[in-house]
Structures are given as structure tokens and as C-alpha cells.
Amino acid sequence: MKTIIVPEILINDDGSMHEDCIVRLKMVQIIEGEELVDFMKERIQECINELKEQLSCYDTKSIFSVWFYFVRQVEEFINVYYELGRGFVSISKHIHIGNDCEMKLIISVIEDTFGQNVLARFQELVSLFVGFTTKELIDNQVVRVPIETLYDMWDYLQKRRLHIMTILNLIPMCANGDKAFGHEEIRNKTVEWIERILMNITLGCHAIMESKCLPDFHGEMTSKGVRFSHHYSHLEDMFMEPQRLTILDLEKYRSIRFEERRCKETLSICSLEEFDITLYNDTLYYERYGLLDNKKYQSLVAFMNNMKGYFKDDYLIEVPHADFVSICQQYKELDLYREMDDFYDIQNSRYGFVRVEDTYYSTYFMLIRYYVNYIEKLLRRNKRYQIDSGFIFEDKVKEIAEKYGFDVKRGCKRIDHREFDVVCIKDDTIYNFQCKNNYMSVSSIGIKESVKASRYNRRLVSYYEKALKDEFDKEHHLVEKLGVNKIKHFVISRFPVITDNENIIPFNRLEEWMLND
């Protein structure tokens, strides 16, 4: 750890700059390199031990029942937004969760659309978050941010959904005490377990990865912890993990639709009808990639159809132990479940079930996420899928470029046997964007995972830097074709790589970059 002296501008209590612009010097402790890595490993392990210890005092059935219900509330709340659309998202930014008059504006809509039971869970969840304050990283500083509107709440729950699921998956392993857990404890435990512990574990693992990818990465020791010089952002719009290609992409960018495609008749959060529709429609689209002849895909669809007999309602799934063992034997190739005792294995788990004693529990959304993740793995090396996703990625870049005033040149795909992905002109400058669609796992958390990801990240960055050099070498083709002498080259990475090269832009930061360019 080293100490440096930096200037500090005095700020008034209201956040404004002091009228005399007073600047003073302060001493700052900096931690970097392997010292930072060792420090974060120690802090991460302390967090894991603390979380396990806190969970250990609770009775398994008691805490699982309450937290499982909380998961349902969260997933229904999030999916209300998807069902009601972006118009509802806009309105929700002006509805304060502590204001009964404003809340009445949407209560009748939710009840009429989704029914009394969904409304009751919606209102219960909202009441937990009145006056709730979360922490956000703003300019690499941890700042307390109050949850005031419905949109704030949706934004928060989207960002924390994986952490909420992590607690659910940890309960069977850690909760072995006799203390009852009440629904009223969720608010405080969300702050303790998710905000203070799991978020610190995530940020710590990201810091280890960044320290091995960025030469100048460091942490500044403060009274509130470590403030890092950089922040890794791996999520996209609507706080989703990046995907190469979705069915919505095929419909929007390739106009691929089927007359026999089924649609649900009424809006609903989830239902067996929608479950059936999803499986049927997917077979129409995935035939394009030869999946219907793939034995693993056939087993996956058969397994999903088998699960319909275990729905307790449109959401909850319960499978007795004997039945589950038989199902696993029947669909061995699917790797449906395994017992885990390692924290990182549990946190990174994408299995569709949680076991409590002799029952395996799942939900509509857990099962669909397992299904989607499995298909994505099957398609990852599919040549036609790679080609489709590559061209659609270019279309997305063009769409964003046009949105921000770039003139996209459609006739520059191939010049003198040289290929270019997306070429634009803005302010008498050619912008040559090379679109790279290389897959990168962005959500696995763990020390070993961070080190492994950092090695792959460095290889990708090296590859992208070589690609940039190749673009420089052939830029004269674009200059001659377009008659513009000034030219800039960039690589747009579909998955968010960590780099200090300003000419390599992760796709999830592209709009921000174009807005500020």
C-alpha cells in the first residue's frame, strides 16, 4: 500500500463549490496489483463466512418458505412491466410508492389485468420498499440512493434479482438452525445480505478481474471501504445479461415470422398456456438452426413437457424426490441438478430446481431460464446461428448510429475485396466500426472465475487491437470510396470486455459513447 498526496476542492454542505474555490492537499492510501488482489480475496471470504453464519441460525423450512414467496413477489413485479410495456415503465417514473393517491392510478390496472392475487403480492412487496435506500456506484463512488418511485423499485429489483436467487439457493445448504424467519424480516435482510454482503462479493470479484486487465487499476482506501478507479458494467438495457441473438431479434431484424405462430389470448404474468406457447413457437424458429434433429434439444423439450404435470398453479412447481430421481435418469444428458456445497458453485448455478428435504422446487421463471440457457449453449457453436447473430449485431449498431446522427453508408460492405462492417460519416469524419460478436461469460462470480475471465479478456483485447491495426492498414479504400480524408476506427464488442483502449467500445456503452462523441 502506498500513500500519495492529491488536491481536494472544498465543497459546501449543499454540494456546491466553496465561493473562494479553496483547494487543500490530502493524503490518500492507494492499493493496487497483487496486494489489492490478496486484500479483496480476504474481504470476500469474510463476507462469505458471515453470510453462511447468519443463515445458519434459521430453520430451513421456515426461511425457505418466506424467501420463496419473496422470489415470487419479485418475479411477478418485474414481469408486470414486461406485460404492460414501455408506456407503463414511463408512467411508473412518476408514481411514488409512498403516495397512496398516486398508487391508486395503477392498482386498478393491475387488478383488472392480472387479478386480485397478483395485486395483493404486488402491494405487499411495495410496502416493504417504502423508505428503502440502496447503494449505487456513481463516478466510482458508492452513493446512497433512495427508492422513491415504482420505476426505482423495478430498476433495483432487476439489478438484484440474481442475488435474491442466490439467497434462495444457499438456504438448503446453510440454514440448519431452529429460528423462525418472518416476512417482516425481508426488508432488513435484503439490506444486510444483498446490499452489504453479496454486492461486496460481486464488486470484489470484479475488482480482481479488472486489476488483472487494466495496468492502472487501483483502489483508494476510505473510511467507508475501498473506492475503485474503474467500474465494470456487464448488464444491458432492462438490466439483462447480453445475448447474441433472441427470437425477438429474428422478428425485428430479419422479419422472420410464422403464420402458425401462436399468441396468448390474455395478458398474464405466467401460465401453463404461455408455457405451451413458448415451447411450440420456439420449435418454429429453432428449426432454422437444425435443433429439431438435435437429441439434446429433443430431450429438453420432452423434459419441459413432462414438467407440466408438476405445476401446482401457473407459477409453482413441486417434484417429489422419487419422481425427480426417475426424471434425472430419463434425461441424463440435460444435467438437471446436482448437490453443491461450494459458495461460488451455488451462486453461479443455473439449475432450475432447489431441493429442500425430499422435495424439489421450481417456478415457471426458473424453469424457463434453465431452458433458455440450455438452448443458448446448444447454439453457441452453430454456424448459421453465429452468422445470423453477427449480421443482426451489425444491424443493431447501424440502428443506434442513425439514432445519434451518424450517416450510415450502406454501399461500403465490400470494397476491392476488402470487407467492412458498419461505416458512417459524421462531422466530415468517417467512422469505421468493426463489430465483434465473440462470446464471453459475464455473470459468473468467484475468485477462480475472475482470474480465468481476466485471461480470456486479455486475449480478446489483444485480438481486437490487432483487428484495429488491420482496419488502419486498409483505410485508404474507404477514403477513396467516400471522398473524406479524416477517418476513425473502432471495434464494437458485443460482450463487455475490460480495456483502457478507447477505440474498443463494449456494446452496452455504445449509446453513451455516441451521445458524448
C-alpha positions in Angstrom: 0.0 0.0 0.0 1.3 3.4 -0.9 0.4 6.9 0.1 0.1 9.8 -2.4 -0.9 13.5 -2.0 -3.8 14.8 -4.1 -5.6 18.1 -4.3 -9.1 18.3 -2.9 -11.6 21.1 -3.7 -13.7 22.1 -0.6 -17.4 21.6 -1.1 -20.2 23.2 0.8 -22.8 21.1 2.7 -25.3 21.6 -0.1 -22.8 20.1 -2.7 -21.8 23.4 -4.3 -18.2 24.6 -4.7 -16.9 26.9 -1.9 -17.1 30.5 -3.1 -13.3 31.0 -2.6 -12.5 27.8 -4.6 -10.4 26.6 -1.7 -8.1 23.7 -2.6 -6.3 21.7 0.0 -3.9 18.8 -0.1 -4.9 15.4 1.4 -3.1 12.1 1.8 -4.6 9.1 0.1 -3.7 5.5 0.6 -3.7 3.5 -2.7 -3.8 -0.3 -3.0 -3.0 -2.0 -6.3 -1.6 -5.1 -8.0 -1.3 -8.4 -6.1 -1.7 -6.5 -2.8 -5.1 -5.4 -3.9 -6.0 -9.0 -5.1 -4.9 -10.5 -1.8 -6.8 -7.8 0.1 -10.0 -8.5 -1.9 -9.7 -12.3 -1.5 -9.6 -11.9 2.2 -12.5 -9.5 2.3 -14.6 -11.7 0.0 -14.0 -14.8 2.2 -15.0 -12.8 5.3 -18.3 -11.8 3.6 -19.0 -15.5 2.6 -18.3 -16.7 6.1 -20.6 -14.0 7.6 -23.5 -14.8 5.2 -23.3 -18.5 5.9 -23.2 -17.9 9.7 -26.2 -15.6 9.5 -28.2 -18.1 7.5 -27.2 -21.0 9.7 -29.4 -19.9 12.7 -32.7 -20.2 10.7 -34.9 -23.2 10.3 -34.7 -24.4 6.7 -38.4 -24.8 6.0 -39.3 -21.5 7.7 -36.8 -19.3 5.8 -37.2 -21.2 2.5 -41.0 -20.7 2.6 -40.8 -17.0 3.2 -37.9 -16.3 0.8 -39.5 -18.4 -1.9 -42.7 -16.3 -1.6 -40.5 -13.2 -1.8 -39.0 -14.5 -5.0 -42.5 -14.9 -6.4 -43.4 -11.3 -5.5 -40.2 -10.0 -7.1 -40.6 -12.0 -10.3 -44.3 -11.0 -10.7 -43.4 -7.4 -10.0 -40.7 -7.4 -12.7 -42.8 -9.1 -15.2 -45.8 -6.7 -14.7 -43.5 -4.2 -16.6 -42.8 -6.6 -19.4 -46.5 -7.4 -19.9 -47.8 -3.8 -19.7 -45.0 -2.4 -21.9 -42.8 0.7 -22.0 -45.7 3.0 -21.6 -46.2 1.6 -18.1 -42.5 2.0 -17.5 -42.7 5.7 -18.3 -45.7 6.3 -16.1 -44.1 4.4 -13.2 -41.3 7.0 -13.1 -43.9 9.5 -11.7 -45.7 7.2 -9.2 -44.2 7.4 -5.7 -44.6 4.2 -3.7 -45.3 6.1 -0.5 -48.1 8.1 -2.1 -51.5 6.3 -1.8 -53.2 8.7 -4.3 -50.6 8.1 -7.0 -50.6 4.3 -6.3 -54.3 4.2 -6.9 -53.6 5.1 -10.6 -52.1 1.7 -11.3 -53.8 -0.6 -8.6 -57.0 -0.9 -10.7 -54.9 -1.6 -13.8 -53.0 -4.4 -12.2 -56.1 -5.9 -10.6 -58.2 -5.8 -13.8 -55.3 -7.2 -15.9 -53.7 -9.8 -13.6 -56.3 -10.5 -10.8 -56.6 -9.9 -7.0 -53.9 -12.4 -6.0 -51.2 -10.8 -8.1 -52.3 -7.3 -6.9 -52.1 -8.5 -3.2 -48.5 -9.7 -3.7 -47.7 -6.5 -5.6 -48.9 -4.3 -2.8 -47.2 -6.4 -0.1 -43.9 -6.0 -1.9 -44.3 -2.3 -2.5 -44.9 -1.8 1.2 -41.6 -3.4 2.0 -39.7 -0.8 0.0 -41.3 2.4 1.2 -38.4 4.5 2.5 -35.8 1.9 1.3 -32.4 3.2 0.4 -29.9 1.3 -1.8 -26.3 1.9 -2.8 -25.2 2.7 -6.3 -21.8 3.3 -7.9 -21.8 6.8 -9.4 -18.5 8.0 -10.8 -16.8 5.1 -9.0 -18.2 6.3 -5.6 -20.7 4.4 -3.5 -23.7 6.7 -3.1 -26.9 6.1 -1.1 -29.9 6.3 -3.4 -33.5 6.3 -2.1 -36.1 4.1 -3.8 -38.9 6.6 -4.3 -40.9 5.6 -7.4 -42.2 2.4 -8.8 -39.6 2.7 -11.5 -36.8 3.0 -8.9 -38.1 -0.2 -7.3 -38.3 -2.1 -10.6 -34.8 -0.9 -11.5 -33.5 -2.1 -8.2 -35.1 -5.5 -8.3 -33.9 -6.1 -11.8 -30.4 -5.4 -10.8 -30.6 -7.6 -7.7 -32.6 -10.5 -9.0 -29.6 -12.8 -9.3 -28.6 -12.0 -5.7 -32.1 -12.7 -4.5 -32.0 -16.1 -6.2 -28.5 -16.7 -4.7 -30.0 -16.5 -1.2 -32.7 -18.9 -2.2 -30.1 -21.4 -3.5 -28.0 -21.0 -0.4 -30.8 -21.7 2.1 -30.8 -25.5 1.8 -27.1 -25.7 2.4 -26.7 -23.1 5.2 -30.0 -22.8 7.1 -29.8 -25.6 9.7 -30.9 -23.9 12.9 -34.3 -23.7 14.7 -35.1 -19.9 14.5 -38.2 -19.0 12.6 -38.0 -16.4 9.8 -40.8 -13.9 9.3 -41.8 -12.0 6.2 -41.3 -8.8 8.1 -37.5 -9.6 8.2 -37.1 -9.5 4.4 -36.5 -5.7 4.3 -33.7 -5.7 6.8 -32.1 -8.9 5.5 -32.2 -7.5 1.9 -30.0 -4.7 3.2 -27.8 -7.0 5.2 -27.4 -10.0 2.9 -27.7 -8.4 -0.6 -26.6 -4.8 -0.3 -23.8 -5.3 2.3 -22.6 -8.8 1.7 -23.4 -10.2 -1.8 -22.8 -6.8 -3.5 -19.4 -6.6 -1.9 -18.6 -10.1 -3.0 -19.6 -9.2 -6.6 -17.7 -5.9 -6.6 -14.6 -7.6 -5.1 -14.6 -10.3 -7.8 -14.9 -7.7 -10.5 -12.1 -5.7 -8.9 -9.8 -8.8 -9.0 -10.7 -9.2 -12.7 -10.2 -5.6 -13.5 -6.8 -5.4 -11.7 -5.5 -8.2 -14.0 -6.8 -6.4 -17.1 -6.0 -2.7 -16.5 -2.5 -1.6 -15.7 -3.6 1.5 -13.8 -6.4 -0.2 -11.8 -6.2 0.7 -8.1 -8.3 1.2 -5.0 -8.4 4.2 -2.7 -8.8 3.4 0.9 -11.6 5.5 2.5 -13.5 5.4 5.8 -16.3 3.6 4.0 -14.1 0.9 2.4 -12.3 0.8 -1.0 -13.2 3.2 -3.8 -12.0 1.6 -7.1 -10.6 3.6 -10.1 -12.8 1.7 -12.6 -16.2 0.0 -12.5 -17.1 -3.0 -14.7 -20.6 -2.8 -16.1 -21.8 -6.1 -17.6 -25.6 -5.7 -17.9 -27.6 -4.2 -20.8 -30.9 -2.4 -21.3 -33.5 -3.6 -18.9 -30.6 -4.9 -16.8 -30.4 -8.1 -18.8 -27.3 -10.2 -19.5 -26.1 -9.8 -23.1 -27.3 -12.4 -25.6 -26.0 -12.9 -29.1 -29.5 -13.5 -30.6 -33.1 -13.7 -29.5 -36.3 -14.7 -31.2 -37.3 -11.0 -31.0 -34.1 -10.1 -32.9 -35.1 -12.5 -35.7 -38.5 -11.0 -35.9 -37.3 -7.4 -35.9 -34.1 -7.5 -37.9 -34.8 -10.4 -40.3 -38.6 -10.2 -40.5 -38.8 -13.9 -39.7 -42.3 -14.7 -38.5 -44.6 -17.7 -38.9 -48.3 -17.7 -39.7 -48.8 -20.6 -37.4 -47.0 -18.8 -34.6 -49.3 -18.8 -31.5 -50.1 -15.9 -29.2 -51.6 -15.9 -25.8 -55.2 -14.6 -25.7 -54.9 -12.5 -22.5 -52.2 -10.7 -20.6 -50.8 -12.7 -17.7 -47.7 -12.9 -15.6 -47.2 -16.6 -16.3 -49.5 -19.5 -17.2 -49.4 -23.1 -18.5 -50.9 -21.7 -21.7 -47.9 -19.4 -22.1 -45.6 -22.3 -21.2 -47.0 -24.3 -24.1 -46.9 -21.4 -26.5 -43.3 -20.8 -25.7 -42.3 -24.4 -26.4 -44.3 -24.5 -29.7 -43.2 -21.2 -31.1 -39.5 -22.0 -30.3 -39.7 -25.1 -32.5 -40.7 -22.9 -35.4 -37.7 -20.6 -35.0 -35.0 -23.1 -34.0 -35.7 -25.4 -36.9 -33.7 -22.8 -38.8 -30.6 -23.9 -36.9 -31.3 -27.7 -37.1 -32.1 -28.0 -33.5 -35.2 -30.2 -34.1 -32.9 -33.0 -35.1 -30.6 -32.5 -32.1 -31.1 -35.2 -29.5 -30.3 -32.9 -26.6 -32.9 -30.4 -27.8 -35.4 -33.2 -28.2 -34.8 -34.3 -24.6 -35.0 -30.7 -23.4 -38.5 -30.2 -25.0 -39.7 -33.6 -23.7 -38.5 -32.8 -20.2 -40.2 -29.4 -20.3 -43.5 -31.1 -21.4 -43.0 -33.6 -18.6 -42.8 -30.8 -16.0 -46.3 -29.6 -16.9 -47.7 -32.3 -14.7 -46.0 -30.9 -11.6 -47.3 -27.3 -11.7 -49.3 -26.6 -8.5 -50.6 -23.4 -10.1 -49.5 -21.3 -13.0 -46.2 -20.5 -11.2 -45.2 -23.1 -8.6 -43.6 -26.5 -9.4 -43.0 -29.2 -6.8 -41.5 -32.6 -7.7 -41.2 -35.4 -5.1 -37.7 -36.9 -4.6 -38.6 -40.3 -6.1 -40.1 -38.7 -9.2 -37.1 -36.4 -9.6 -34.6 -39.2 -9.4 -36.5 -41.0 -12.2 -36.7 -37.8 -14.3 -32.9 -37.3 -14.0 -32.4 -40.9 -15.1 -34.7 -40.4 -18.1 -32.9 -37.2 -19.2 -29.3 -37.8 -18.1 -27.8 -35.6 -20.9 -29.6 -32.5 -19.5 -27.7 -32.3 -16.2 -30.8 -31.2 -14.4 -29.4 -30.9 -10.9 -26.5 -31.7 -8.6 -25.9 -31.2 -4.9 -23.4 -28.3 -4.2 -21.6 -27.2 -1.1 -19.3 -24.6 -2.7 -20.5 -21.0 -2.4 -19.4 -20.0 -5.9 -21.0 -23.1 -7.5 -24.2 -22.2 -5.8 -24.1 -18.5 -6.7 -23.3 -19.3 -10.4 -25.8 -22.1 -10.6 -28.3 -22.0 -13.4 -30.2 -25.2 -12.4 -33.9 -25.0 -12.5 -34.5 -26.6 -9.1 -33.9 -26.1 -5.4 -34.1 -29.1 -3.1 -35.5 -28.8 0.4 -35.6 -32.2 2.2 -37.4 -34.6 -0.1 -39.0 -32.1 -2.5 -37.5 -30.3 -5.5 -39.0 -26.8 -6.0 -39.0 -24.7 -9.1 -41.1 -21.9 -10.7 -42.3 -21.0 -14.1 -39.5 -18.5 -14.5 -36.7 -20.7 -13.0 -37.6 -23.4 -15.5 -37.8 -21.1 -18.5 -34.4 -19.6 -17.6 -32.9 -23.0 -17.4 -34.5 -23.8 -20.8 -33.2 -20.6 -22.4 -29.7 -21.0 -21.0 -29.5 -24.6 -22.2 -30.6 -23.7 -25.8 -28.1 -20.8 -25.8 -25.3 -23.4 -25.0 -26.6 -25.7 -27.8 -26.5 -22.8 -30.3 -23.2 -21.3 -29.3 -21.2 -23.2 -31.9 -23.9 -23.4 -34.5 -22.5 -21.8 -37.7 -25.8 -20.4 -39.1 -26.7 -19.0 -35.6 -23.3 -17.3 -35.5 -23.8 -15.8 -39.0 -27.3 -14.6 -38.1 -26.2 -13.1 -34.8 -23.2 -11.4 -36.4 -25.3 -9.7 -39.1 -28.0 -8.7 -36.6 -25.4 -7.3 -34.3 -24.3 -5.1 -37.2 -27.9 -4.0 -37.8 -28.2 -3.0 -34.1 -25.0 -0.9 -34.3 -26.4 0.8 -37.5 -29.7 1.5 -35.8 -28.0 3.2 -32.8 -25.6 5.1 -35.1 -28.6 6.5 -37.1 -30.3 7.4 -33.8 -27.4 9.6 -32.8 -27.0 11.4 -36.1 -24.4 9.2 -37.9 -25.0 8.8 -41.7 -24.7 5.1 -42.2 -23.2 4.2 -45.6 -24.9 1.1 -46.9 -22.7 0.6 -50.0 -19.4 0.1 -48.2 -19.7 -3.6 -47.2 -17.1 -4.7 -49.7 -14.6 -2.5 -51.5 -11.8 -4.0 -53.7 -12.2 -7.4 -51.9 -11.9 -5.7 -48.5 -14.8 -6.1 -46.1 -16.2 -3.5 -43.7 -18.9 -4.0 -41.1 -20.5 -0.6 -40.3 -19.3 2.6 -42.0 -20.7 6.0 -41.1 -20.0 9.7 -41.7 -20.5 12.4 -39.1 -18.9 15.9 -39.0 -16.8 15.3 -42.1 -15.3 12.2 -40.5 -15.5 8.5 -41.5 -16.4 6.3 -38.5 -15.4 2.7 -39.3 -17.0 0.3 -36.8 -15.8 -3.3 -36.8 -18.4 -5.5 -34.9 -17.0 -8.4 -32.9 -19.5 -11.0 -31.6 -17.2 -13.2 -29.6 -19.0 -14.9 -26.7 -17.9 -14.0 -23.2 -19.4 -15.2 -19.9 -20.1 -12.1 -17.9 -22.1 -13.2 -14.8 -20.0 -15.9 -13.2 -18.8 -14.7 -9.8 -15.8 -16.1 -8.0 -12.1 -15.7 -7.4 -11.1 -18.5 -9.8 -13.7 -17.4 -12.3 -12.4 -13.8 -12.2 -8.8 -14.9 -12.9 -10.0 -17.2 -15.7 -12.2 -14.4 -17.2 -9.3 -11.9 -17.0 -7.1 -14.2 -19.1 -9.8 -14.7 -21.7 -10.5 -10.9 -21.6 -6.8 -10.1 -22.3 -6.8 -12.5 -25.3 -9.9 -10.9 -26.7 -8.5 -7.4 -26.3 -5.3 -8.4 -28.0 -7.3 -9.8 -30.8 -9.4 -6.7 -31.1 -6.3 -4.5 -31.1 -4.8 -6.5 -34.0 -8.2 -6.1 -35.8 -7.9 -2.3 -35.3 -4.4 -2.4 -36.9 -5.8 -4.3 -39.9 -8.5 -1.6 -40.3 -5.9 1.2 -40.3 -4.0 -0.7 -43.0 -6.9 -0.8 -45.3 -8.5 2.7 -44.5 -7.4 4.1 -47.9 -10.2 2.1 -49.5 -12.8 4.0 -47.5 -11.1 7.3 -48.0 -11.1 6.9 -51.8 -14.7 5.5 -51.9 -16.2 8.2 -49.8 -14.0 11.2 -50.6 -13.5 12.1 -46.9 -9.9 12.2 -45.6 -10.4 12.1 -41.9 -11.2 8.6 -40.5 -11.5 6.9 -37.2 -11.6 3.2 -36.5 -13.3 1.4 -33.6 -14.1 -2.2 -32.5 -17.6 -2.7 -31.0 -17.5 -5.7 -28.7 -20.9 -7.5 -28.3 -19.9 -8.7 -24.9 -18.4 -6.2 -22.4 -14.6 -6.5 -22.4 -12.4 -4.7 -19.9 -9.9 -2.4 -21.6 -8.3 1.0 -21.4 -8.2 1.2 -25.3 -10.6 4.0 -26.2 -11.1 2.5 -29.6 -12.6 -0.7 -28.3 -16.2 0.0 -27.2 -18.4 -2.5 -25.4 -21.9 -2.6 -27.0 -23.6 -1.8 -23.6 -21.8 1.5 -23.6 -22.2 2.4 -27.3 -25.2 4.7 -26.9 -23.4 6.6 -24.1 -20.3 6.9 -26.3 -22.2 8.1 -29.3 -24.2 10.6 -27.2 -20.9 12.1 -25.9 -18.8 11.8 -29.0 
